[in-house]
Amino acid sequence: MSTIPGTPGDEALLAELVGRMRRGEGYLHQFECLASAYQYRRLYRLCRKHVPPGSQVLDWGAGNGHFSCFLSRSGHRVTGYSFLPYEYERWLADPAYRFVAGSESEPVRLPFPEASFDAVASVGVLEHVRETGGNEAGSLAEIARVLRPGGTFIAFHFPNRWTWIERAAGLVRGKHRHAYRYRKGDVRRLIAGAGLELIETRRYAALPRNEVYRLLGPWRDSRAFAEMYDALDGVLSVVLNPICQNHYVVARKPGASARAIASR
């Protein structure tokens, strides 16, 4: 599968994950249909833009392993870390992949030496740390500790305080809502408090994704519909930016990376 900048390889991987969800090969609930899966194309582009090929990357809070799969297939050296058990080895077929189990009895401290990783990714994780006895500031300090100088931190699906989607979900009994959501100022304070430099941040996702499959019927596997939905979401994310669902964040640990020094 091609992982050169561009989208064909991404689309093939996302379609594969949708297929694996349908076959029951993991609880890949974000991949019920292509329109839902395509929300991760933005994350893949961010990773290619900010994380050099062959980097040592920590998938912090690896969950069901979908982003570890992308990282591995993109040629990175990947470590997954999660409180959840490692149950996706049957489809994350990379003998170099390393999984480290965390424990809720140690909700903040990471079991890695200082400066272990070129990049750390948090995909829908940072907003949940208080639910397991931790806190955002402590977790970000640990992430900064295990990053190498010049290393990159990417947070994706970090919920926006003013999202219309979760306000609407609050009107429906039993619908999931995030307990903690964040303003732009909160994002900046958290990143600065960890001693990281904010490189890029934006609100995105004006349309719901994970539940859209319920409405699609025969369109749920349509690539044309997924492309249209993704394009519409992109336009509305500009028009309705203050009330989008999520922030993404790209930050860097100060200092020159080992690669930069070697290339001088």
Secondary structure, DSSP 8 states (H G I E B T S, - for coil): ---SSSSHHHHHHHHHHHHHHHTTSS--GGGSSHHHHGGGHHHHHHHHHHS-TT-EEEEET-TTSHHHHHHHHTT-EEEEEESS----TTT---TT-EEEE--TTSSS--SS-TT-EEEEEEES-GGGGGGGT--HHHHHHHHHHHEEEEEEEEEEEEEBTT-HHHHHHTTSTT----S--B-HHHHHHHHHHTT-EEEEEEEE--S--TTGGGGTGGGGG-HHHHHHHHHHHHHHHHHTGGG-SEEEEEEE-SS--HHHHHT-
